Amino acid sequence: MLAQGLTLTVDQKAHFDAFGYLAVPDVLSSGEMAHYTETFMDVYRREWGQEDFDPRFAQSRPGASGVRHQIIPFFAKDERFLPLFDHPALNDVVEQLLGEDCLAMTPGEGFVAASDSIWHTDSRAPEPFQSLKVAFYLDQVDAGAGCLNVIPGSCHADYSARIRAALEGGAWGGVKSPDVPMSTPLPSKPGDMLVFNHRTWHSSFGGWPGRRSIMVNYCQNFTERWHSTWVGGQLVGSVKSWGSPLFPEVLLKGATDRRRRKLEKLMEFGL
């Protein structure tokens, strides 16, 4: 099956802008999901030397996102992921939200969760700079059973500051609580695409160890000097954390103009 593009409706774009997240069902076909799941597991076994998920190994990477196995940049680990990087629907959505000249901050994350993820944001970049994450879950995740939870509207600075003060002050049980009253669960089945602003408060509770996902991070193109400074700092931090180049040349192998445009400006950082 040929990959198809995707045009967001006015309502979908307004939803993302207002609430900081968007769920788009059935973006990838069952055949595509089977292909990427098989590739995921091949990389998993090759990189970690395990047939099955081992939470003890994952404990080397605790953090707000929970104890997990994680590989960055994931798409560089197997060329079979590159069609996902080039997928018309993925590219159409991020370009409609961030602009046609948007950039791929992290070309793929392979993520296997071992625990809950507390309430947190992925960025505190000042507004109006925009960046986001796209997630494809390889396993069905449901409300209270491992799905992504978001706090709608928490991508906006004033509201985010109030949420941070409340959660870090222990309100509603604090950052480890699944019972935050304004939270919204986003159940997902394989093939669905979830998109959220990096400033949106999010979490995951009640899931089983070993649930898998593929994620990609994007940002708008730089229009002010501080944009490149901020993004460069984020990339340097990622390299320090993961200990490997973020943008190896393999990502340009057979690259479409669209993929190359999303990578070349960030590859100039030499990371």
DOFI-21555 format. One record per residue: residue in one letter; x, y, z of N, C-alpha, C in turn. Coordinates in steps of 0.1 Angstrom, whole numbers, padded with zeros to 4 digits, always signed. Example, Ala and Ser with C-alpha at 12.3 -4.5 7.8 and 13.67 -1.06 7.14 Angstrom:
2
A+0132-0057+0078+0123-0045+0078+0132-0033+0078S+0128-0022+0071+0137-0011+0071+0129+0000+0079
REM end
This chain:
271
M+0008-0012+0000+0000+0000+0000+0009+0012+0000L+0005+0022-0009+0013+0035-0009+0009+0043+0003A+0019+0050+0009+0016+0059+0020+0008+0071+0015Q-0002+0075+0022-0011+0087+0018-0008+0099+0027G-0010+0111+0021-0008+0123+0028-0020+0126+0037L-0020+0137+0044-0031+0140+0053-0032+0155+0055T-0044+0160+0053-0047+0174+0054-0056+0176+0067L-0051+0184+0076-0058+0187+0088-0070+0196+0085T-0080+0194+0093-0092+0203+0092-0089+0216+0100V-0097+0226+0097-0096+0238+0105-0098+0235+0120D-0107+0227+0123-0110+0223+0137-0098+0216+0143Q-0091+0207+0136-0080+0200+0141-0068+0210+0144K-0066+0219+0135-0055+0228+0138-0058+0238+0149A-0071+0242+0150-0075+0250+0161-0074+0243+0175H-0077+0230+0174-0076+0221+0186-0061+0221+0191F-0052+0218+0182-0038+0218+0186-0033+0231+0191D-0037+0242+0184-0032+0255+0189-0038+0259+0202A-0050+0255+0205-0057+0259+0218-0053+0250+0229F-0053+0237+0226-0051+0227+0237-0038+0220+0238G-0030+0221+0227-0016+0216+0228-0014+0201+0224Y-0025+0195+0218-0023+0181+0215-0033+0178+0204L-0031+0167+0197-0040+0162+0187-0039+0147+0185A-0050+0140+0184-0050+0126+0182-0055+0123+0168V-0048+0116+0159-0052+0114+0146-0052+0099+0144P-0064+0093+0142-0065+0078+0142-0061+0073+0128D-0057+0060+0128-0055+0052+0116-0046+0059+0105V-0035+0064+0110-0025+0071+0101-0017+0060+0093L-0013+0050+0101-0005+0039+0095-0014+0026+0094S-0012+0019+0083-0020+0007+0080-0015-0004+0089S-0023-0015+0089-0018-0027+0097-0006-0033+0091G-0004-0032+0077+0008-0037+0071+0020-0028+0075E+0018-0015+0075+0029-0006+0079+0033-0009+0094M+0023-0011+0102+0026-0013+0117+0033-0026+0119A+0029-0036+0111+0036-0049+0112+0051-0048+0108H+0053-0040+0098+0067-0038+0093+0075-0030+0103Y+0070-0019+0108+0078-0011+0118+0079-0018+0131T+0070-0026+0135+0071-0034+0148+0082-0044+0146E+0082-0051+0135+0093-0061+0133+0106-0055+0133T+0107-0043+0126+0120-0036+0126+0124-0031+0140F+0114-0026+0147+0117-0022+0161+0123-0033+0169M+0117-0045+0168+0122-0056+0176+0136-0061+0171D+0138-0060+0158+0152-0064+0153+0162-0054+0159V+0159-0041+0160+0168-0032+0165+0170-0034+0180Y+0158-0037+0187+0158-0039+0201+0168-0051+0205R+0167-0062+0198+0175-0074+0201+0190-0071+0197R+0192-0064+0187+0206-0061+0183+0212-0051+0192E+0205-0041+0196+0211-0030+0205+0212-0034+0219W+0202-0042+0224+0202-0045+0239+0206-0060+0241G+0206-0068+0231+0210-0082+0232+0200-0090+0240Q+0187-0086+0239+0177-0093+0247+0165-0097+0237E+0159-0108+0240+0147-0112+0233+0135-0106+0239D+0135-0105+0252+0124-0099+0260+0128-0087+0268F+0118-0079+0271+0121-0067+0279+0126-0070+0293D+0136-0063+0297+0142-0066+0311+0142-0052+0318P+0132-0050+0328+0132-0037+0335+0145-0034+0342R+0152-0044+0346+0165-0042+0354+0175-0034+0345F+0175-0037+0332+0184-0030+0323+0179-0015+0322A+0166-0013+0321+0161+0000+0319+0164+0010+0330Q+0167+0004+0342+0169+0013+0354+0181+0022+0352S+0189+0020+0342+0200+0029+0339+0195+0042+0334R+0182+0044+0330+0177+0056+0325+0164+0060+0331P+0165+0064+0344+0153+0069+0351+0151+0084+0347G+0139+0089+0351+0137+0103+0348+0122+0106+0348A+0118+0118+0344+0104+0122+0344+0096+0113+0335S+0102+0108+0324+0095+0099+0314+0095+0085+0320G+0099+0083+0332+0099+0069+0338+0111+0061+0334V+0112+0050+0341+0123+0040+0338+0120+0034+0324R+0130+0034+0316+0127+0029+0302+0140+0025+0295H+0138+0017+0284+0148+0016+0274+0146+0026+0264Q+0156+0033+0259+0154+0043+0249+0166+0044+0240I+0164+0046+0227+0175+0048+0217+0172+0061+0209I+0182+0070+0209+0181+0082+0201+0195+0083+0194P+0195+0086+0181+0184+0087+0171+0180+0073+0165F+0168+0070+0167+0163+0056+0164+0164+0053+0149F+0160+0063+0140+0159+0060+0126+0172+0057+0120A+0183+0061+0126+0196+0058+0121+0201+0044+0124K+0193+0037+0132+0197+0023+0135+0193+0013+0125D+0184+0016+0116+0179+0007+0106+0173+0014+0095E+0178+0012+0083+0172+0020+0071+0158+0017+0068R+0152+0006+0074+0138+0003+0072+0129+0013+0079F+0135+0021+0088+0127+0032+0094+0125+0044+0086L+0134+0046+0076+0134+0058+0068+0121+0061+0061P+0114+0051+0056+0101+0054+0050+0091+0060+0060L+0092+0056+0073+0084+0063+0083+0088+0077+0084F+0101+0080+0085+0106+0094+0085+0100+0102+0073D+0099+0096+0062+0094+0102+0050+0079+0102+0048H+0072+0095+0057+0058+0092+0055+0050+0105+0052P+0043+0106+0041+0035+0118+0037+0026+0123+0048A+0019+0114+0055+0010+0119+0066+0017+0125+0077L+0028+0119+0081+0036+0125+0092+0042+0138+0088N+0048+0139+0077+0053+0152+0072+0042+0163+0070D+0031+0159+0064+0020+0168+0062+0015+0174+0075V+0014+0166+0085+0008+0171+0098+0018+0181+0104V+0031+0177+0106+0040+0186+0113+0042+0199+0105E+0042+0198+0092+0044+0210+0084+0031+0219+0085Q+0020+0213+0086+0008+0222+0088+0008+0229+0102L+0014+0222+0111+0014+0228+0125+0026+0237+0127L+0037+0234+0121+0050+0242+0124+0055+0250+0112G+0049+0247+0100+0054+0254+0088+0062+0244+0079E+0061+0246+0066+0068+0237+0056+0083+0237+0058D+0089+0247+0065+0103+0247+0067+0107+0242+0080C+0098+0234+0087+0102+0230+0101+0113+0220+0100L+0119+0217+0112+0131+0209+0114+0129+0197+0123A+0136+0186+0120+0135+0174+0128+0145+0174+0139M+0141+0178+0151+0151+0179+0162+0157+0166+0166T+0148+0156+0166+0153+0142+0170+0148+0133+0160P+0156+0127+0151+0152+0118+0141+0149+0104+0146G+0139+0103+0154+0135+0091+0160+0139+0087+0174E+0130+0083+0182+0132+0077+0195+0126+0064+0195G+0133+0054+0199+0128+0040+0202+0126+0039+0217F+0114+0037+0222+0110+0039+0236+0103+0026+0240V+0108+0020+0251+0102+0009+0258+0100+0012+0272A+0088+0014+0277+0085+0019+0290+0085+0008+0300A+0091+0010+0312+0092+0001+0323+0084+0005+0335S+0079+0018+0335+0072+0023+0347+0063+0034+0342D+0056+0040+0352+0048+0052+0350+0057+0064+0346S+0051+0073+0340+0057+0086+0337+0050+0097+0344I+0057+0104+0353+0051+0115+0361+0047+0127+0352W+0039+0136+0357+0036+0148+0350+0048+0156+0348H+0050+0160+0335+0061+0168+0331+0059+0175+0318T+0068+0184+0314+0068+0189+0300+0081+0185+0294D+0082+0185+0281+0094+0182+0274+0102+0195+0270S+0097+0206+0273+0103+0219+0269+0098+0230+0277R+0107+0240+0280+0102+0253+0286+0106+0264+0277A+0107+0261+0264+0111+0272+0255+0101+0283+0255P+0106+0295+0255+0097+0307+0256+0087+0307+0244E+0075+0312+0247+0066+0314+0235+0071+0326+0228P+0069+0327+0215+0060+0318+0207+0067+0307+0200F+0080+0304+0203+0087+0293+0196+0079+0280+0198Q+0078+0273+0187+0070+0261+0187+0078+0248+0184S+0076+0238+0192+0082+0225+0190+0072+0214+0194L+0073+0202+0189+0063+0192+0192+0069+0178+0191K+0061+0168+0197+0065+0154+0196+0054+0147+0189V+0057+0137+0180+0048+0128+0174+0051+0114+0180A+0040+0107+0184+0042+0094+0190+0033+0084+0182F+0039+0072+0179+0032+0061+0174+0034+0049+0184Y+0023+0045+0190+0024+0034+0200+0023+0021+0192L+0032+0011+0195+0031-0002+0188+0022-0012+0195D+0018-0008+0207+0008-0016+0215-0004-0008+0218Q-0015-0014+0220-0027-0007+0224-0025-0002+0239V-0028+0010+0241-0027+0016+0254-0040+0023+0257D-0045+0021+0269-0059+0026+0273-0058+0035+0285A-0069+0042+0287-0071+0051+0299-0067+0043+0312G-0058+0048+0320-0054+0041+0332-0046+0029+0330A-0042+0026+0317-0034+0014+0314-0024+0018+0304G-0016+0028+0307-0004+0031+0299-0005+0042+0288C-0017+0047+0286-0019+0057+0275-0013+0070+0279L-0011+0079+0270-0006+0092+0272-0018+0100+0278N-0015+0108+0289-0025+0117+0295-0019+0131+0292V-0028+0141+0289-0024+0155+0288-0033+0164+0296I-0028+0176+0299-0036+0186+0305-0039+0196+0294P-0051+0196+0288-0054+0205+0277-0052+0220+0281G-0045+0227+0271-0042+0241+0273-0030+0244+0281S-0023+0234+0286-0011+0236+0295+0001+0240+0287C+0000+0241+0274+0011+0245+0265+0013+0260+0266H+0003+0267+0271+0003+0282+0272+0010+0287+0285A+0019+0297+0284+0028+0300+0295+0021+0302+0308D+0011+0311+0309+0005+0315+0321-0001+0303+0328Y-0009+0295+0320-0015+0283+0326-0005+0273+0330S+0005+0271+0321+0016+0261+0325+0022+0265+0338A+0025+0277+0340+0031+0281+0353+0022+0278+0365R+0009+0280+0363+0000+0277+0374-0001+0262+0376I-0001+0254+0365-0001+0239+0367+0012+0235+0374R+0024+0240+0370+0036+0236+0376+0036+0239+0391A+0032+0251+0394+0032+0255+0409+0023+0246+0416A+0011+0242+0411+0002+0234+0418+0007+0220+0419L+0012+0213+0408+0016+0200+0409+0029+0198+0417E+0038+0207+0416+0051+0206+0423+0048+0210+0438G+0037+0217+0441+0033+0220+0454+0025+0209+0461G+0022+0198+0453+0015+0187+0459+0000+0187+0457A-0005+0196+0449-0020+0196+0446-0024+0184+0439W-0036+0179+0441-0042+0167+0435-0033+0155+0436G-0024+0154+0446-0015+0143+0447-0001+0145+0441G+0001+0157+0434+0014+0160+0429+0017+0154+0416V+0030+0155+0412+0034+0150+0398+0033+0135+0396K+0032+0128+0407+0031+0113+0406+0016+0108+0406S+0007+0117+0406-0007+0113+0408-0014+0111+0394P-0022+0100+0393-0030+0099+0381-0044+0106+0382D-0046+0113+0393-0059+0118+0396-0060+0133+0394V-0052+0139+0386-0053+0153+0383-0066+0156+0376P-0075+0165+0381-0089+0165+0377-0090+0170+0362M-0081+0179+0357-0083+0184+0344-0076+0176+0333S-0070+0164+0337-0063+0156+0327-0072+0149+0317T-0067+0146+0305-0074+0139+0295-0066+0127+0290P-0071+0115+0291-0064+0103+0286-0066+0103+0271L-0055+0098+0264-0056+0096+0250-0053+0081+0246P-0063+0073+0247-0061+0059+0244-0057+0058+0229S-0048+0048+0226-0043+0047+0213-0041+0032+0209K-0044+0030+0197-0042+0016+0191-0031+0017+0181P-0024+0006+0177-0014+0007+0167-0019+0013+0154G-0012+0022+0149-0016+0029+0136-0020+0044+0139D-0025+0047+0151-0029+0060+0155-0016+0069+0157M-0018+0082+0154-0007+0092+0156-0011+0102+0167L-0003+0104+0177-0005+0114+0187+0005+0125+0185V+0000+0137+0186+0009+0149+0185+0007+0158+0197F+0018+0162+0203+0016+0172+0214+0027+0182+0214N+0024+0194+0218+0033+0205+0220+0043+0201+0231H+0056+0204+0229+0065+0201+0239+0063+0207+0253R+0055+0218+0253+0052+0225+0265+0040+0219+0272T+0033+0211+0266+0020+0205+0271+0024+0195+0283W+0018+0197+0294+0020+0188+0305+0014+0174+0302H+0022+0163+0304+0017+0150+0300+0023+0140+0310S+0017+0128+0309+0021+0117+0319+0016+0104+0313S+0019+0093+0320+0014+0080+0317+0013+0071+0329F+0002+0065+0332+0000+0058+0345-0006+0044+0342G-0003+0034+0350-0010+0021+0350-0006+0012+0339G+0004+0015+0331+0008+0006+0320+0017-0006+0325W+0018-0015+0316+0026-0027+0319+0040-0025+0314P+0050-0030+0320+0064-0029+0316+0066-0036+0302G+0072-0028+0293+0074-0034+0280+0066-0028+0268R+0057-0018+0272+0050-0012+0261+0059-0003+0252R+0057-0003+0239+0066+0002+0230+0060+0014+0222S+0069+0023+0218+0065+0034+0209+0077+0039+0202I+0073+0046+0190+0083+0053+0182+0079+0068+0182M+0089+0076+0185+0086+0091+0186+0095+0099+0177V+0090+0110+0173+0099+0120+0165+0096+0134+0170N+0107+0142+0171+0106+0155+0176+0109+0166+0165Y+0101+0176+0165+0102+0186+0155+0101+0200+0161C+0107+0210+0154+0106+0224+0158+0104+0233+0146Q+0099+0245+0148+0098+0254+0137+0112+0258+0133N+0112+0264+0121+0125+0269+0116+0129+0282+0124F+0142+0285+0124+0146+0296+0132+0143+0310+0126T+0137+0318+0133+0134+0332+0128+0140+0343+0136E+0145+0339+0148+0153+0348+0157+0166+0341+0161R+0176+0349+0165+0189+0343+0168+0188+0334+0180W+0179+0337+0190+0179+0329+0202+0173+0315+0199H+0165+0314+0188+0159+0301+0185+0170+0291+0182S+0180+0294+0174+0191+0285+0172+0199+0282+0184T+0201+0292+0192+0209+0291+0205+0201+0281+0214W+0188+0282+0215+0181+0274+0224+0181+0259+0219V+0178+0258+0206+0177+0244+0200+0191+0238+0201G+0202+0245+0198+0215+0240+0200+0218+0235+0214G+0214+0242+0224+0215+0237+0238+0208+0225+0240Q+0196+0223+0235+0188+0211+0237+0195+0199+0230L+0201+0201+0218+0208+0191+0211+0221+0186+0218V+0228+0196+0223+0240+0193+0231+0237+0184+0243G+0226+0188+0250+0221+0180+0261+0218+0166+0257S+0212+0164+0245+0208+0151+0241+0220+0142+0238V+0230+0149+0231+0243+0141+0228+0249+0137+0241K+0250+0146+0251+0256+0142+0264+0248+0130+0271S+0235+0130+0269+0227+0120+0275+0228+0106+0268W+0228+0107+0255+0228+0094+0247+0242+0090+0242G+0251+0099+0242+0265+0095+0239+0267+0091+0224S+0259+0095+0215+0260+0092+0201+0256+0103+0193P+0261+0104+0180+0257+0115+0172+0242+0115+0169L+0236+0127+0169+0222+0128+0167+0218+0128+0152F+0228+0132+0143+0225+0133+0129+0236+0126+0121P+0237+0113+0122+0247+0106+0114+0243+0107+0099E+0254+0106+0091+0252+0108+0076+0242+0098+0070V+0240+0086+0077+0231+0076+0071+0217+0082+0070L+0213+0092+0078+0200+0098+0077+0198+0105+0063L+0209+0108+0056+0208+0115+0043+0208+0105+0032K+0210+0092+0035+0211+0082+0024+0198+0081+0017G+0198+0084+0004+0186+0084-0004+0175+0094+0000A+0180+0105+0007+0170+0114+0013+0162+0121+0002T+0149+0123+0005+0141+0131-0003+0144+0146+0000D+0140+0155-0009+0143+0169-0006+0136+0173+0007R+0124+0167+0010+0117+0170+0022+0125+0166+0035R+0130+0154+0035+0138+0149+0046+0151+0158+0048R+0158+0160+0036+0170+0168+0037+0168+0182+0043R+0156+0188+0039+0153+0201+0043+0151+0202+0059K+0146+0191+0064+0143+0190+0078+0156+0187+0087L+0167+0182+0080+0179+0178+0087+0191+0187+0086E+0192+0193+0074+0205+0200+0071+0209+0211+0080K+0199+0219+0083+0202+0231+0092+0207+0226+0106L+0201+0215+0111+0205+0210+0124+0218+0203+0123M+0221+0196+0112+0233+0189+0110+0245+0199+0110E+0242+0212+0107+0253+0222+0108+0259+0224+0122F+0251+0220+0132+0256+0221+0146+0268+0211+0148G+0269+0201+0139+0280+0191+0141+0278+0181+0151L+0265+0178+0154+0261+0169+0165+0256+0156+0159
REM end
